[in-house]
Amino acid sequence: MAKQTPLFDAHIDAGAKMVDFGGWDMPINYGSQLAEHQQVREDAGMFDVSHMTIVDIQGAEATEYLRYLLANDVAKLATPGKALYSAMLNEQAGVLDDLIVYKMVDGYRTVVNCATREKDLAWMQQQCAGFAVEIIERDDLSMLAVQGPQAIEKATVALGKIHGPVANQLNPFQGLASEDWFIARTGYTGEDGLEIILPATAVVAFWARLLDAEIKPCGLGARDTLRLEAGMNLYGNDMTELTHPLESAMAWTIAWTPEDREFIGRAALTEIKAKQAYGKLVGLVLEQRGVMRTHQKVHLSEDGPAIGELTSGTFSPTLQQSIAMARVTGTIKDSCFIEIRGKMLPVKIVKLPFVRNGKKQFD
């Protein structure tokens, strides 16, 4: 039986279609994935992300531990509230997971993916040896994402007099504690908004207050189209432990300096970088009818061999055409071909993201 978040009954009451996602019963939509997508792009929508794994890192050597564990450098987080996006690599530089880490007054808070929970926690514990740290899974907490151009204004009403002022003072990619709640101006839709971590015992009542503030629930289907329009990687599709950050559009998350900082995967990454023989993620747009899907093959010419495959593909509700990300090898410039149902269709290569703040980002 799949796990359920504290909001399971609320999802059913809202008419959700539930699916198994990483061992959890989660809403795929509440009747219309398209309407939920547009709700986030134009107004404000909320997602139950309580299935994700919240982990606190505490102890005298928490900073040094995370500087060793992660490819990005938490030493950049100068003050409590600052947030950092990073990959967690294995020794071969494969991406075990991607995560956000927040600097807290008493240590750090990370949020990792649900499907990789057991693997992540085991790896984090395994790397603890020699460090004075404590890894604490916070399964007593729940998490909601409120996203969209009206998200902060509407969520502030629901957050009330105690937590609302905290939400209003946040800068992008910053999170602050508010009593036993934690409110961050982060998210995965490409829109502005908040991620709110709160006691699991309080989440059902807060969900109701968000509904009262006219913030509509949205499911995993809308999440997928929103994040792909924003050009954001999805773990398991665009990055896996068999791919490294340099071929997964994550080079910007690697902190190479200071050069004497050892982190897991650094030696392998250094060797890979020196050889310059790896693929890259590109954005693709199909300008005729059809929908690109994961694992379809990419060809440089109509009758040439495959040079890669799609890692994510869907129909973009905002752009009204199919978009995809693909990992390819070799030199590729303005166009290529995708094999769809036995036909070779021309596609345009564009710079990511496809959409930012609801606006098309390519010609």
C-alpha positions as CSV (number, residue, x, y, z in Angstrom):
1,M,0.0,0.0,0.0
2,A,1.3,3.4,-1.0
3,K,2.1,6.0,1.7
4,Q,-0.3,8.9,2.2
5,T,0.4,12.5,3.2
6,P,-1.8,14.1,5.9
7,L,-3.7,15.7,3.0
8,F,-4.9,12.5,1.4
9,D,-8.6,13.0,2.5
10,A,-8.4,16.7,1.4
11,H,-7.3,15.6,-2.0
12,I,-10.2,13.2,-2.4
13,D,-12.6,15.8,-1.2
14,A,-11.2,18.2,-3.8
15,G,-11.9,15.6,-6.6
16,A,-8.3,14.5,-7.1
17,K,-7.3,11.6,-9.4
18,M,-4.7,9.8,-7.3
19,V,-1.7,7.9,-8.7
20,D,1.3,6.1,-7.2
21,F,4.3,8.4,-7.3
22,G,7.5,7.1,-5.8
23,G,5.5,4.9,-3.4
24,W,3.1,7.7,-2.4
25,D,-0.6,8.2,-3.3
26,M,-0.5,11.6,-4.9
27,P,-2.9,13.7,-7.0
28,I,-2.1,13.8,-10.7
29,N,-4.9,16.4,-11.2
30,Y,-8.2,17.6,-9.8
31,G,-10.1,17.3,-13.0
32,S,-8.1,19.4,-15.5
33,Q,-4.3,19.4,-15.7
34,L,-4.5,22.2,-18.3
35,A,-6.6,24.4,-16.0
36,E,-4.2,23.8,-13.1
37,H,-1.3,24.7,-15.3
38,Q,-2.9,28.0,-16.4
39,Q,-4.0,28.7,-12.8
40,V,-0.3,28.8,-11.8
41,R,0.8,30.8,-14.8
42,E,-1.9,33.4,-14.4
43,D,-2.8,33.4,-10.7
44,A,-1.8,31.1,-7.9
45,G,-1.9,27.3,-7.3
46,M,-0.8,25.0,-4.5
47,F,0.8,21.7,-4.5
48,D,1.1,19.1,-1.7
49,V,4.8,18.3,-1.6
50,S,4.7,16.6,1.7
51,H,6.0,13.4,0.1
52,M,9.4,15.0,-0.3
53,T,12.0,14.2,2.3
54,I,13.0,17.0,4.8
55,V,16.3,16.4,6.5
56,D,18.0,18.6,9.1
57,I,21.8,18.5,9.4
58,Q,23.0,19.6,12.8
59,G,26.3,19.4,14.8
60,A,29.6,21.2,15.2
61,E,30.9,20.0,11.8
62,A,27.7,20.3,9.8
63,T,29.3,22.9,7.5
64,E,32.4,20.8,6.8
65,Y,30.2,17.7,6.3
66,L,28.0,19.4,3.6
67,R,31.1,20.9,1.9
68,Y,32.3,17.3,1.5
69,L,28.9,15.8,0.6
70,L,27.7,18.3,-2.0
71,A,29.2,19.6,-5.3
72,N,28.1,23.1,-4.5
73,D,29.7,24.9,-1.5
74,V,27.5,25.7,1.5
75,A,30.2,28.1,2.6
76,K,28.5,30.5,0.2
77,L,25.6,30.6,2.6
78,A,26.8,33.5,4.8
79,T,23.7,34.1,6.9
80,P,20.7,32.0,8.1
81,G,17.9,32.0,5.5
82,K,20.2,31.7,2.5
83,A,19.5,28.8,0.1
84,L,21.6,26.8,-2.3
85,Y,20.8,24.3,-5.1
86,S,23.2,21.5,-5.4
87,A,23.8,18.0,-6.8
88,M,24.8,15.2,-4.4
89,L,27.2,13.0,-6.3
90,N,28.7,9.5,-6.0
91,E,32.4,8.8,-6.4
92,Q,31.9,8.5,-10.2
93,A,30.3,12.0,-10.3
94,G,26.8,10.4,-11.0
95,V,24.0,12.5,-9.7
96,L,22.5,10.7,-6.7
97,D,20.0,13.5,-6.2
98,D,19.5,17.2,-6.5
99,L,18.4,19.2,-3.5
100,I,18.0,22.6,-2.0
101,V,19.9,23.3,1.3
102,Y,18.9,26.2,3.6
103,K,21.2,27.6,6.2
104,M,19.4,27.6,9.6
105,V,20.3,29.2,12.9
106,D,21.2,25.8,14.3
107,G,22.5,24.0,11.2
108,Y,21.1,23.3,7.7
109,R,17.8,22.0,6.3
110,T,17.7,20.0,3.0
111,V,14.8,18.8,0.9
112,V,15.4,15.8,-1.2
113,N,13.2,13.8,-3.6
114,C,10.8,11.2,-2.3
115,A,11.7,8.5,-4.8
116,T,15.3,8.6,-3.7
117,R,14.6,8.9,0.0
118,E,16.1,5.6,1.2
119,K,19.1,5.9,-1.1
120,D,19.7,9.5,-0.1
121,L,19.4,8.9,3.7
122,A,21.7,5.8,3.5
123,W,24.3,7.7,1.5
124,M,24.2,10.7,3.8
125,Q,24.6,8.5,6.9
126,Q,27.4,6.6,5.2
127,Q,29.4,9.8,4.6
128,C,29.0,10.9,8.2
129,A,32.0,9.0,9.4
130,G,34.6,11.4,10.9
131,F,32.2,14.3,11.1
132,A,30.5,15.5,14.3
133,V,27.0,15.8,12.7
134,E,23.5,14.5,13.2
135,I,21.2,13.7,10.4
136,I,17.5,14.1,11.3
137,E,14.7,13.1,9.0
138,R,11.8,15.4,9.8
139,D,8.8,13.2,9.1
140,D,6.9,15.2,11.6
141,L,6.7,18.1,9.1
142,S,4.6,18.6,5.9
143,M,5.3,20.9,3.0
144,L,3.2,22.9,0.6
145,A,4.3,24.9,-2.5
146,V,2.2,27.9,-3.5
147,Q,3.2,29.1,-6.9
148,G,2.2,31.8,-9.4
149,P,2.2,35.6,-9.8
150,Q,-0.4,36.1,-7.1
151,A,1.0,33.4,-4.8
152,I,2.8,35.5,-2.2
153,E,0.0,38.1,-1.9
154,K,-2.7,35.4,-1.5
155,A,-0.6,33.1,0.7
156,T,0.2,35.9,3.0
157,V,-3.5,36.3,3.8
158,A,-3.7,32.6,4.7
159,L,-0.5,32.7,6.7
160,G,-2.1,35.3,8.9
161,K,-0.6,37.8,11.4
162,I,2.1,35.5,12.7
163,H,3.6,34.0,9.6
164,G,2.4,36.4,6.9
165,P,5.0,39.1,7.7
166,V,7.8,36.6,7.3
167,A,6.6,35.6,3.9
168,N,6.5,39.3,2.8
169,Q,10.1,40.0,3.7
170,L,11.7,37.1,1.8
171,N,14.0,37.6,-1.2
172,P,14.1,35.0,-3.9
173,F,15.9,31.8,-2.8
174,Q,15.7,32.7,0.8
175,G,13.9,30.9,3.7
176,L,13.2,31.9,7.2
177,A,11.8,30.3,10.3
178,S,8.6,31.6,11.8
179,E,8.1,29.9,15.2
180,D,7.9,26.2,14.3
181,W,7.1,26.9,10.6
182,F,9.6,27.6,7.8
183,I,8.8,29.7,4.8
184,A,11.0,29.9,1.7
185,R,10.7,31.9,-1.5
186,T,11.6,28.9,-3.7
187,G,9.8,26.5,-6.0
188,Y,9.9,24.5,-9.1
189,T,7.4,26.0,-11.6
190,G,9.4,29.0,-12.9
191,E,6.9,31.3,-11.2
192,D,7.4,33.3,-8.0
193,G,6.0,31.7,-4.9
194,L,6.6,30.1,-1.6
195,E,7.4,26.7,-0.1
196,I,6.0,26.4,3.3
197,I,7.2,23.7,5.8
198,L,4.9,23.3,8.8
199,P,4.0,20.8,11.5
200,A,2.1,17.9,9.9
201,T,-0.6,18.4,12.5
202,A,-1.3,21.9,11.1
203,V,-1.3,21.2,7.4
204,V,-5.0,20.2,6.9
205,A,-6.2,23.4,8.5
206,F,-3.7,25.5,6.6
207,W,-4.7,23.8,3.3
208,A,-8.3,25.0,4.1
209,R,-7.1,28.5,4.7
210,L,-5.3,28.5,1.3
211,L,-8.5,27.3,-0.3
212,D,-10.3,30.2,1.4
213,A,-7.7,32.6,-0.1
214,E,-8.8,31.3,-3.5
215,I,-5.6,29.4,-4.2
216,K,-6.6,26.3,-6.1
217,P,-5.0,22.8,-5.7
218,C,-2.8,21.5,-8.5
219,G,-1.5,18.0,-9.2
220,L,1.7,16.4,-10.5
221,G,0.6,16.7,-14.1
222,A,0.7,20.5,-13.9
223,R,4.0,20.3,-12.1
224,D,5.5,18.4,-14.9
225,T,4.4,20.8,-17.7
226,L,5.3,23.8,-15.6
227,R,8.8,22.7,-14.7
228,L,9.6,21.6,-18.3
229,E,8.5,24.9,-19.6
230,A,10.9,26.5,-17.0
231,G,13.7,24.2,-18.3
232,M,14.1,22.6,-14.8
233,N,15.6,19.2,-14.5
234,L,13.5,16.3,-13.2
235,Y,15.4,13.7,-11.3
236,G,15.2,10.3,-12.9
237,N,14.6,11.8,-16.3
238,D,17.1,14.6,-17.0
239,M,19.7,13.5,-14.5
240,T,20.4,10.1,-12.8
241,E,23.2,8.5,-11.0
242,L,24.4,7.3,-14.5
243,T,24.9,10.9,-15.7
244,H,27.1,13.7,-14.3
245,P,26.3,17.4,-13.8
246,L,28.4,18.6,-16.8
247,E,26.1,16.7,-19.2
248,S,22.9,17.5,-17.3
249,A,23.0,21.3,-17.6
250,M,24.1,21.6,-14.0
251,A,27.7,22.8,-14.5
252,W,26.7,26.1,-12.8
253,T,26.0,24.2,-9.5
254,I,29.6,22.9,-9.2
255,A,31.8,25.0,-7.0
256,W,35.3,24.4,-8.3
257,T,36.8,27.0,-5.9
258,P,38.4,26.9,-3.5
259,E,40.5,24.3,-5.2
260,D,41.5,22.6,-2.0
261,R,37.9,21.7,-1.1
262,E,37.4,18.0,-1.6
263,F,33.9,16.9,-2.3
264,I,32.6,13.5,-3.4
265,G,32.9,13.2,-7.1
266,R,35.4,16.0,-7.6
267,A,38.2,13.8,-8.9
268,A,35.9,12.1,-11.4
269,L,34.4,15.4,-12.5
270,T,37.9,16.9,-13.0
271,E,38.9,14.1,-15.2
272,I,35.7,14.3,-17.2
273,K,36.0,18.0,-17.6
274,A,39.6,17.7,-18.9
275,K,38.6,15.2,-21.6
276,Q,35.7,17.4,-22.8
277,A,34.0,14.3,-24.2
278,Y,30.5,14.3,-22.9
279,G,27.0,15.1,-24.0
280,K,24.8,18.1,-23.3
281,L,21.2,18.9,-22.6
282,V,19.5,21.0,-25.2
283,G,16.0,22.4,-25.6
284,L,13.8,21.3,-28.5
285,V,10.7,22.8,-30.0
286,L,8.4,20.9,-32.5
287,E,6.8,23.3,-34.9
288,Q,4.2,21.0,-36.3
289,R,1.6,18.7,-34.9
290,G,2.8,15.9,-32.6
291,V,4.1,15.4,-29.1
292,M,7.7,14.6,-28.2
293,R,8.1,12.0,-25.4
294,T,10.8,10.7,-23.2
295,H,13.3,8.3,-24.8
296,Q,12.5,9.2,-28.4
297,K,15.6,9.3,-30.5
298,V,17.4,12.4,-31.7
299,H,19.1,12.5,-35.2
300,L,21.3,15.1,-36.7
301,S,20.0,14.5,-40.2
302,E,16.8,12.8,-41.6
303,D,18.7,9.7,-42.5
304,G,21.5,9.8,-40.0
305,P,22.2,7.8,-36.9
306,A,20.9,8.7,-33.5
307,I,23.0,11.2,-31.5
308,G,20.9,11.1,-28.4
309,E,17.4,10.8,-26.9
310,L,14.8,12.9,-25.2
311,T,15.0,13.0,-21.4
312,S,11.7,14.9,-21.0
313,G,9.0,15.8,-23.5
314,T,5.4,17.1,-23.4
315,F,2.9,19.4,-24.9
316,S,3.4,22.9,-23.6
317,P,0.0,24.5,-22.5
318,T,1.6,28.0,-22.5
319,L,3.2,27.7,-25.9
320,Q,0.6,25.4,-27.6
321,Q,3.3,23.2,-29.1
322,S,5.5,20.3,-28.0
323,I,8.7,21.0,-26.2
324,A,11.4,18.7,-24.9
325,M,14.9,18.4,-23.4
326,A,17.4,15.9,-25.0
327,R,20.8,14.7,-24.1
328,V,22.9,14.7,-27.3
329,T,26.5,14.1,-28.3
330,G,28.6,15.8,-31.0
331,T,28.1,19.1,-32.6
332,I,24.5,20.2,-32.9
333,K,23.4,23.7,-33.9
334,D,20.0,25.0,-34.9
335,S,17.9,22.0,-35.7
336,C,17.7,18.2,-35.7
337,F,15.2,15.4,-36.2
338,I,13.1,13.4,-33.8
339,E,11.7,10.0,-34.7
340,I,8.0,9.9,-33.8
341,R,5.9,6.9,-34.7
342,G,8.3,5.9,-37.5
343,K,8.5,9.4,-39.0
344,M,11.4,11.8,-38.9
345,L,10.1,15.2,-37.9
346,P,12.3,18.4,-37.9
347,V,12.7,20.3,-34.6
348,K,14.3,23.6,-33.6
349,I,17.0,23.7,-31.0
350,V,16.5,26.6,-28.5
351,K,18.1,27.9,-25.3
352,L,16.5,26.9,-22.0
353,P,14.1,27.9,-20.5
354,F,11.2,27.8,-22.8
355,V,9.0,30.0,-20.6
356,R,9.9,32.5,-17.9
357,N,7.3,34.3,-15.8
358,G,4.7,33.1,-18.2
359,K,6.5,34.6,-21.3
360,K,8.0,32.7,-24.3
361,Q,11.8,32.9,-24.2
362,F,12.8,32.0,-27.8
363,D,12.1,33.4,-31.3
